[in-house]
Amino acid sequence: MSDRRRFWQLEKASKKPPPAHGIKLGKAGTTWWGQRWIEALEAVFGGDASRLARGRTYARAGRAHDLAVDAGIVTAQVTGTRATPYAIRIELVQLDDAAWERAIACMAAQARFSAELLAGRMPKEIDEAFRAADASLFPRQRTDLVTSCSCPDWGKPCKHVAATHYLLGEALDRDPFLLFELRGRTKQPVLSALRSARSGQELEAPEPAKASIEGIGAADYDRPRGSLPALCFSFEAPATHGAVLRQLGAPAAWRGEGSPAEALAPIVAAAAERARSIALAEPRDEPALATRRPHPTKPPRKRSRKL
């Protein structure tokens, strides 16, 4: 009997219940990078929609378990019809050092990459930096993924591998730096290289160009280089004069007769009227400042001056 026929006979057998320690898929793709992973998976395996659907069902039932990522290799086990769980292995083709250096240089050229990565988020333009380095962070074709399963299903992917892919998408939602690890670099080396590249650029940044003053005379400094925009003003008299002064109240050191508002209100009103006439370019007519009430303080002492 062929392996394929034997497999379909096993499919008809009653499945073992999901293990207690199974990982139940919640909602993969809650972040943009998790969603991009799911979209990349479905694009790469677009011709096997039914297998992906069965894998998603397996993941939601909690049949996948013991998911682990080590040195960029994903391993897991999936409980199915067989007495022992199926062993799954997923590996993305890892980028070489030259591709990583080019990608890090592209990311270092823009401060937003460092800011978002240090905050634990994956920048939305991250794949643009990798494309500029002739690489991709997400899988784009089947040759980017090397998968294996101990089940006898000949299809790629089998539902057990598909279930692991969906769980991996949910894991990426929680930790976007798994994407780096799947492509050959862990979080800290990438951030360290990014900091080094950024600091090197800052040290080597050229000095800002100095404005040329050739042909500019002393009289030109007060002359605008272009037409100024028209300015419009409108003034409305306050509904109640001195309201702010009354709200402020009297300071603790105040010893004068009456309140500060009574003493300062005439001066503030005169200053406001003078500001209004200046703004409206009215003819200069100096208003007489209101006489301030005498402040009952001690006369100033004469200071001696040493000769």
PyMOL commands that set and color helices and strands:
alter all, ss='L'
color gray80, all
select helices_A, chain A and resi 3-12+32-44+46-60+97-108+111-118+126-132+142-144+159-174+178-182+187-203+218-220+243-248+260-279
alter helices_A, ss='H'
color red, helices_A
select strands_A, chain A and resi 64-70+73-78+86-92+145-149
alter strands_A, ss='S'
color yellow, strands_A
deselect
rebuild
show_as cartoon
